[in-house]
Amino acid sequence: MLKLYIGNKNYSSWSMRPWVLLKQAGIGFEEVMVRFGADPFSANSSFKQAVLAVSPGGRVPVLVDDGFAVWDTLAIAEYLAEKFPEKKLWPQDARARARARSVCAEMHSGFGALRGACPMNIEASLPETGAIVWRDQPAVRNDVQRIVTMWTELLEQHKGPLLFGEFTIADAYFAPVCMRLKTYGLSVPGHITDYVSRVCALPGVKAWIEDSLAEKDFVDADEPYRMAR
């Protein structure tokens, strides 16, 4: 069986993507949780050592298939699409498939302002923080506007309910953005809020959210806006 090594579900946006993809597609896998701890990325941390045992990158997520490790979310998504072609994880139309890869790659390498100012924190409700970020950080507003434009075009072109009509890798890839928009109450149009709600209602996403809320871990390094409880 496939094994997926992930970090804390409340915080690890990178882990969320392949986990949701596997779950929503109905692909069986074993979850291996490696909790972040106090200083997860120091060379001698228990987190770092545990992940280095399966991946030279020392980061989550890592997919292990019969002893073969695949790391990086895009690489994992491509591996799964090739291994399970019947699941149709990418759109079937060639141009739609190319566009889906393009927007996933854009998410993978971009939107640094949104990532930095609004780290994923599913358990938290931080609209006041979001309002300050929105007021003071034009780069965040620019990132969100790009997302709104992108999603609007895709939803209109493919007639919804998801970015390419039916569920694809792209929806799994943008699920953490949906979490950020909700946590920080960032200003988006109603049709974008509706898309976020549809993503949150997907069984795979809903299961991740429920697990996140049950964790009860508080990782200081991932909590720039709250004090330890």
Secondary structure by P-SEA (a helix, b strand, c coil): cbbbbbccccccaaaaaaaaaaaaacbbbbbbbbcccccccccccaaaaaaaaccccccccbbbccccccccaaaaaaaaaaaccccccccccaaaaaaaaaaaaaaaccaaaaaaacccccccccaaaaaaaaaccaaaaaaaaaaaaaaaaaaaaaccccccccccaaaaaaaaaaaaaaaacccccaaaaaaaaaaaacaaaaaaaaaaaaccccccccccccccc
